């Protein structure tokens, strides 16, 4: 659905000291497969929105090449626009018009006749549960309601590919959860989704494939599980009644689990191991058989923030707080 090779975008920043080149996107290679949700994860200013604007033909690349739905980005922009839906961070609604007016107009802008435009609008009003507010001016909508309308506007012409730029930025948890459900439904209907986000939980829960971008470069690509597995194994923390018992458990686990990383502090033993969720029941049974009963046990798995830290040297959460 999307294939890029060496895609680049450079801006010229004018200042007192003269013109300065800013490399927003520094030659990226991407492959997005049909029917998947492809997550483009990174902090603000990493190049996510710039990449999406190039793929949607809103920005001309400085270099490289790309095909979207098989159409050449440099030569077949009209065909790309006709077959791709795009939802920007800012949204695309005319706030002085009602939601239904926005939907009908957008369908007609894509060349749909008036009768079919109304049919499509009604379809998405029902699909995104907008009937309670769709007749009001869009300026009166809540953040979640506006994003529902934005997604409907991006999908009104039934595109095969939908580009979503930070679709849940600034929304409350309930509205975010609702939109996650709608994005999953779109995938189930066969829509391919290119999703830019700075939220790790969003990328983890929604995406089939994730590319992490930082400073205009893609640092790593893979499924969420592949990326987290690349950091290391799961961590199981056993807590025992005493430090002495913990030391005995450490000795036993070192012999039983070859190659695992084991750390003991006070009355706790931390065991880092692959497939920790599968191994944990067996390890608990083995400890009980040795009269080394754990008072509590906790399993933690690597996160996408751990992945970002490994490949960039800093935490994505740090960037989110800036």
C-alpha positions in Angstrom: 0.0 0.0 0.0 2.9 2.3 0.7 6.5 1.9 -0.3 9.2 4.6 0.2 12.9 4.6 -0.7 15.1 7.3 0.7 12.2 9.7 1.2 13.5 13.1 2.4 12.2 16.6 3.2 14.4 19.6 3.9 13.1 23.0 4.9 14.9 26.3 4.6 14.8 28.3 7.8 15.4 32.0 7.4 17.1 33.8 10.3 19.4 36.7 11.1 22.5 34.6 10.5 21.2 33.6 7.0 19.4 30.6 5.7 19.7 27.3 7.4 18.7 23.9 6.2 16.5 21.8 8.5 16.3 18.1 7.6 12.9 17.1 8.9 12.9 13.6 7.2 16.3 12.2 6.4 15.9 9.5 3.8 13.4 6.9 5.1 12.5 3.5 3.8 9.0 2.2 4.6 6.8 -0.7 3.5 3.1 -0.8 4.6 1.2 -4.0 3.8 -2.4 -4.1 2.7 -4.9 -4.5 5.6 -2.6 -3.6 8.5 -2.4 -0.8 11.0 1.1 0.7 10.6 2.2 2.8 13.5 4.6 5.6 13.0 5.8 6.3 16.6 8.0 9.1 17.8 8.2 12.3 19.8 7.1 15.7 18.7 9.3 17.1 15.9 10.6 13.7 14.9 9.3 13.9 11.3 6.0 12.0 11.7 3.6 14.6 10.4 6.0 15.7 7.7 6.2 12.2 6.4 2.4 11.9 6.4 2.0 15.2 4.5 4.4 13.9 1.8 2.5 10.6 1.5 -0.8 12.5 1.2 0.7 14.9 -1.5 0.4 18.0 0.7 4.2 18.4 0.7 6.6 17.7 -2.1 9.6 15.5 -1.1 13.0 17.0 -1.4 14.4 13.6 -2.5 13.8 9.9 -2.6 10.8 8.1 -4.1 7.5 6.6 -3.0 4.5 4.7 -4.2 1.1 5.0 -2.6 -1.5 2.4 -3.6 0.9 1.7 -6.6 0.8 5.3 -7.8 4.0 7.2 -8.1 4.2 10.1 -5.6 5.9 12.4 -7.9 3.8 11.7 -11.1 0.4 10.5 -10.0 -0.7 12.8 -7.2 -4.3 13.2 -8.4 -4.9 9.4 -8.3 -3.4 9.2 -4.8 -5.7 12.0 -3.5 -8.7 10.3 -5.0 -8.0 7.0 -3.3 -6.5 8.0 0.1 -8.3 9.4 3.1 -6.4 11.8 5.4 -7.1 13.1 8.9 -4.7 15.7 10.1 -4.1 16.9 13.6 -6.0 20.1 13.0 -9.0 18.3 11.4 -10.8 19.4 8.2 -14.3 20.4 9.3 -15.8 23.8 8.6 -16.7 24.7 12.2 -19.5 27.1 11.2 -21.4 24.3 9.3 -23.2 21.3 10.8 -21.6 17.9 10.8 -24.0 16.6 8.2 -23.3 19.6 6.0 -19.6 18.9 6.3 -20.0 15.2 5.3 -22.2 15.9 2.3 -19.9 18.6 1.0 -16.8 16.5 1.5 -18.3 13.6 -0.5 -19.3 15.9 -3.3 -15.8 17.3 -3.4 -14.7 13.8 -4.2 -17.1 13.8 -7.2 -20.0 11.9 -5.5 -23.4 12.9 -6.6 -25.7 14.7 -4.1 -28.0 11.7 -3.5 -25.1 9.3 -2.9 -23.3 11.9 -0.8 -26.3 12.0 1.6 -26.4 8.2 1.7 -22.7 8.0 2.6 -23.1 10.8 5.2 -26.0 8.9 6.9 -23.8 5.7 6.8 -21.0 7.3 8.8 -23.3 9.1 11.1 -24.7 5.8 12.2 -21.4 4.0 12.1 -19.7 6.5 14.4 -22.7 7.2 16.6 -23.0 10.9 15.7 -26.8 11.2 15.4 -27.1 13.1 18.7 -24.9 16.0 17.6 -24.6 15.8 13.8 -27.2 18.6 13.1 -25.3 21.1 15.4 -22.5 23.4 14.1 -19.2 21.6 14.4 -17.9 24.5 16.6 -20.1 23.2 19.4 -18.6 19.7 19.4 -16.4 18.3 22.2 -12.9 17.1 21.3 -14.1 13.5 20.9 -17.0 14.5 18.8 -14.8 16.5 16.5 -12.4 13.6 16.0 -15.3 11.3 15.1 -16.4 13.8 12.5 -12.8 14.2 11.2 -12.5 10.4 10.7 -15.9 10.3 8.9 -14.6 13.2 6.7 -11.5 11.2 5.9 -13.5 8.0 5.1 -16.5 9.5 3.3 -15.3 8.5 -0.1 -14.5 4.9 1.1 -10.7 5.0 0.5 -8.5 1.9 0.7 -5.9 3.7 2.7 -6.5 6.1 5.7 -3.7 8.4 7.0 -4.3 9.3 10.7 -2.1 12.0 12.2 -2.2 11.9 16.0 -6.0 11.0 16.1 -6.4 11.0 19.9 -4.1 13.9 20.8 -5.6 15.9 23.6 -8.6 13.6 24.1 -9.9 12.2 27.5 -9.4 8.5 28.2 -13.0 7.6 27.4 -12.8 9.3 24.0 -9.5 7.7 23.2 -10.8 4.3 24.0 -13.8 4.9 21.8 -11.7 6.0 18.8 -9.4 3.0 19.3 -12.4 0.8 18.9 -13.5 2.6 15.7 -9.9 2.3 14.2 -10.0 -1.4 14.8 -13.4 -1.7 13.1 -12.0 0.1 10.1 -9.2 -2.4 9.9 -11.7 -5.2 10.2 -13.5 -3.7 7.1 -10.3 -4.0 5.1 -9.0 -0.5 5.4 -5.2 -0.1 5.6 -4.3 2.6 8.2 -1.1 4.6 8.5 -1.2 6.0 12.1 1.2 8.6 13.4 1.3 8.8 17.2 3.5 9.7 20.2 1.5 7.5 22.6 3.2 4.2 23.3 0.1 2.5 24.6 -1.8 3.5 21.4 0.9 2.0 19.1 1.1 -1.1 21.3 -2.6 -1.8 21.3 -3.5 -0.9 17.8 -0.6 -1.5 15.4 0.4 -4.6 13.6 3.8 -3.0 12.6 5.6 -0.1 14.2 8.4 2.1 12.8 10.0 4.3 15.4 11.3 7.6 14.0 13.6 10.0 15.8 15.3 13.2 14.4 14.0 12.3 10.9 15.5 8.8 10.9 13.8 5.5 11.3 15.7 3.7 14.1 13.8 0.4 14.1 10.8 -1.4 12.6 8.9 -4.5 13.6 5.8 -5.8 15.3 5.2 -4.6 18.9 6.2 -8.0 20.2 9.4 -8.2 18.1 10.4 -4.7 19.2 9.8 -5.5 22.9 11.6 -8.8 22.6 14.6 -7.1 21.1 15.1 -5.3 24.4 15.4 -8.5 26.5 13.3 -11.0 28.3 10.4 -10.6 30.8 11.2 -9.9 34.4 9.7 -12.0 37.2 10.1 -10.6 40.7 9.7 -13.1 43.6 9.3 -11.8 47.1 10.2 -14.1 50.0 9.6 -14.1 53.8 13.3 -13.4 54.5 16.6 -12.5 52.9 17.9 -16.0 53.7 15.1 -17.6 51.8 15.7 -15.3 48.9 19.4 -16.3 48.7 18.4 -20.0 48.7 15.9 -19.3 45.9 18.6 -17.4 43.9 20.9 -20.5 44.1 18.1 -22.8 43.1 16.9 -20.7 40.2 20.5 -20.2 38.9 20.8 -23.9 38.6 17.3 -24.5 37.2 17.2 -21.7 34.6 20.4 -21.7 32.5 21.3 -18.4 31.0 18.8 -16.2 32.9 19.9 -13.0 34.5 19.2 -13.1 38.3 19.5 -10.3 40.8 18.8 -10.5 44.5 18.2 -7.6 46.9 17.0 -8.0 50.4 14.1 -10.5 50.3 13.4 -10.2 46.5 14.8 -12.1 43.5 14.5 -10.6 40.0 14.7 -13.1 37.2 15.0 -11.9 33.6 14.0 -14.6 31.1 12.4 -15.2 27.8 8.7 -16.2 27.8 8.4 -15.3 31.5 4.6 -15.6 31.4 4.8 -19.2 30.3 7.7 -20.0 32.7 6.2 -18.4 35.8 3.8 -21.2 36.9 6.4 -23.9 36.5 9.0 -21.9 38.5 6.5 -21.3 41.3 5.8 -25.0 41.5 9.5 -25.8 41.6 10.1 -23.3 44.4 7.2 -24.7 46.4 8.7 -28.2 46.0 11.9 -26.9 47.5 10.0 -25.3 50.4 10.9 -21.9 49.1 7.4 -20.4 49.0 7.2 -17.0 47.4 5.1 -14.5 49.3 4.3 -12.6 46.1 5.2 -12.6 42.5 5.1 -10.0 39.8 5.6 -10.2 36.0 6.7 -7.2 34.0 7.3 -7.1 30.3 9.5 -4.7 28.2 7.6 -1.7 26.9 7.9 0.4 23.8 9.5 3.1 25.9 12.3 0.5 26.7 12.6 0.0 22.9 12.9 3.7 22.3 15.5 4.0 25.1 17.6 1.2 23.6 17.7 2.6 20.1 17.9 6.3 20.9 19.5 6.6 24.3 16.6 8.4 25.9 13.1 7.8 27.0 10.1 8.7 24.9 8.2 9.6 28.1 10.8 12.3 28.6 9.9 13.8 25.2 6.2 13.6 26.0 6.6 15.7 29.1 8.5 18.5 27.3 
